[in-house]
Amino acid sequence: MLDIRPNTPIEDYMLNGRKVYVKRDDLMGDGVTLPPWAKLEAIKNIFNHKSPLGLDYIDKSKPVSYMCNRASWSGWALSKIGTELGYDVKIGYPNSKTFPKATIEKIVESGGEPIPIRPNMDAVVIGVLKKMSRENGWYPFPYAFEVPVYIDYWKDRVANLTENFDNLVVSCGTPCTCLGMSQGFRGKQVYLVSTGKQAKAERAFAKYGLMEKVNSGQIKVHYSTYGFFDTMDYVEVPFPCNRFWDVKVWDWLGKNVDNIEGSVLFWNIGA
């Protein structure tokens, strides 16, 4: 049984003398059977999505493959959700000493099959896994979850908040999650703190019709100066926070909250 908990609370914390509201989407998973991650329900929606003709978007007759890096919960989440829904899940990962053994254990425990790939560079692993998928008849699960059903989930999730906030502050990674959030937010301003490459983010904004909001300043993107694998252990956060993504956003917010007018909602994705 999938214990996905989408009704996560909004809590308030003090940050440099300002009240900041925090959407605790890290509580969507229990941290035991599922990771503490905001993307669980949206991933389940991809697996369950059907075409207008009623056909499964993800073909159950084929194993599903996906690449997981050492900072991501994706391998654990896809293994658990996919297996529970009747899919055979293959998770490729960089075969290196830095890849957490606990993540591999969670993939196996959740029903997935971990596939070590060398050399241990994400771009190479993605390419090798695609080749393996073609040769073995596996279905490559959409990388970074870049499909309309996922982006629309985030658009609706943010738009359907019962409370109103002036500003949304959130991590911008691949950046499919924040694309939907930016479309759905009803407030004045969206602040995205990116741990990725500027060119990649801008291509995504252009593809989904958000460059006008970026150029007008309604969406402001700040590119982190910290390395992706810098866990920033010296930054104190009063709630569980992913050290690769969300902590960089909380650190940025602490340094800039005095320059933001109106109420602030920090969305804790958990990744």
N, C-alpha and C positions, 0 to 999 in steps of 0.2 A: 504493500500500500504506500502511496506517495503522500508524505506529510508536508505538503506545500501550504504555507500560511500567508496568503496575499494581504490580509487585513492587518498590516503592520502599523504601529502607532507613530504619531508625530509628537516628539518630545521637545522641550525647550532647555537650552543651556546658555550660560553666560560666556561670552568670548570677548575679552578686552573691554569689559564694561557694557557690551551690547547683548541683548537677548537675541539668540539665533535659534530658529526652529529646525529640528532635524527629523527627516523621514527615515525611520529605522528599518529600511528594507533589507538590512543584513539579517533581520529576524524572520525573513521568509523561509529560511531553512533552519533546521534545529542544530546544525553543526555536528550531528552524529550520523544520521542516515542521509542527509542532504547538506550541502555546504551552506554557510551563512551568506546567501547571495540573492540579489534582487532579480536575477534573470530566470529563475526557475519556472515560474508560471508561463513566461513568454516562450521558453524553450519547449515546454509541454505543448503549447499552442501550435508550434511549428510541426511537431510530431503528429498532432491530431488534425492538422489542417487538411481540408479536402478541396478539390477542384470544383468548378461549377457543375461538372458532370458527376460529382460524388466520389471521385477517385482519390485515394490517399496521395497527398503531396509527397510524402516520403514512403517509397515502396517497401512494404514489409517483407517482400520475397527476397530482398537483397540486404546483406549486412551494411550497416552505416559506418562511415569512417570520419574521423575528425582529428585535427592536430591540437594538442594541448601543450602550452609552454609552462615553465616551472612556476610562474606567478599566477596562473589561472586556475579557477575551479571548474573549468569547462569539461575536463575529462571525467571527473567525479560525477558532475551533474548529468551529462549526457549518458553515462553508463547506467546510472540509477533510473533516470526517467525513461530512457529508451528501453532498457530491459523490462521494466515494469509494464511498458506498453506493448511488449511483444517483439522488440527489435533485437537483432544481433549487432552489438556495438564494438567497433574496433577503434582504439585510441592510439594514434601515433604520438610519440614524444621524443625530444632530443635525448639521446643516450649519453648522458654525462654524469659526473660525480655530483654536480650541483642540482640535478633534478631530485626533488624530495621523494624519498622512499615512501613517506606517508601518503603521498598522492597516488603512487602506483598501487599501494595497498588498498586505498579507497576505490580505485577503478576496478580492481579485482573483486573486492568485497561487494561492490554494487552490481557485478555481473558483466562488466566490460572486459575486453581483452587488450591489455597494453602491448603496444608494438614499438620496441626501441629502434630508433633510426639514427644513424651517423652520416655525416658529421653533425655535431650538435648546434647547428644554426637554424633558427626558426624558418627562414625562407627556404633553406635546403630541405628541411623536414617536410614542409608543405608540398614542395615539388615531388619529393620521393613518395610521399603518401598518395598524391594524386596519381602517380604512375602505378603504384601498387593497386590502387582502387580500380583503375582501368583494366589492369591485367587480371584481377581477381573478381571483377564484376561487383565491386562494392559501390554503394551510393555515397558520394561525398556530401556530408551534411553541410549546409551553407556556412561558409567560413565567416566568422564574426557575426553570424546570424543575420546577414544582410538579405532579408526577404521582406516583402511588404507586411506580412502577417505579424512579424516581430516588431517592425517599426510602428505599425498601427497600434499594436498593444501599448507601447509606451506613450504614444500620442493620446490615446484614450485614458490611460491610467493617470496621467498628469491632468488632463482636462476635466476628469471626473472627481478631482479633489473637492471635498465639501467646504474646505476653508480656502480663503483667498490670501495670497501673498504677493508682495510687490516684486520680489526678486527671487530667482531660482539660481542656486549655485550647485554645480555638479561636475563630476569627472567626465572628460571627453577622451575616450580611448580610441576605439577602432574607426569611426565613432557612431555606430549604428544606434546604440541606446539613446544617446543624447540628441540624435536627429529627431526621433519621435517625440522626446520630451520637449524639445524646442518648438516643435509644431503645436503641441497641445497646451503649453503653458499660457494661462490667461492673464498673467501679471504684466508688469512694465518691462522687465529686463531679465535676460538670461546671461549668466556668467558661466562659461565653460573653461575649465582648466585642463589642458591637454598634455598627456604624456607621450603623444605620438608625433609624427612628422607633420609640419604645417601643410606641405603640398598635398598629402593624403587627406587631411581633414578638409581642406578647401575643395578638393575634387568631390568629396562626399556632399558638402554643403551645396555645391553647384548642381550636382546630380539630382538632389531632392528639393531644389528650388528655394534654398535658404540663404543664398549669397546676398540677396537684397537686404535681408534683415541683418546680416553680418556687416555689410557695407554701410548701413544706416546706423549701426551701433546698437540696435535692439538686441542683437546677440553679440556678446563680446567674448572673444576667444583669447585666452592667455596661455602661452606655451611654456611649460615648466622648464626651468633651468637645471633641474635635478635629473640625474641619470635614472633610467627606467627601473633598474634594480637597486636603486638607493632606497632602503627601507625607512630612512629618516627616523631612527629610533629615539632621537633626542626630542622629537615633537610629541608633546602630551596631548592626548585626545580623550575626552571624558566618556567615551563609549567605544565598543569594539570597532576597529576601523582597518580596512585593508591597507597594508603598509606600502604597497606598490602603486596604488591609484589614489584612493580616497584621502589618505593622509597628506598627500601633496596639495589636494584641494583645501583641506582644513587649514593647512599651514598658510596657503595663499590668502584664504579668507581672514585669518587672524591678522595678517599684515595689511589688509585692505578694507576691513569692515567699516572703518570710520569714513570711508569715501562712498559708501553705499547708502542711499536714502530709502527709507521705508523698511517694511518687514522683509526678513531674509529666511528663505527655506533652503537648507543644505540637504541634499538628497544622498544618503549614505547607501551606495549601491552594494558595497561589500567586495568590489573589484574595480 
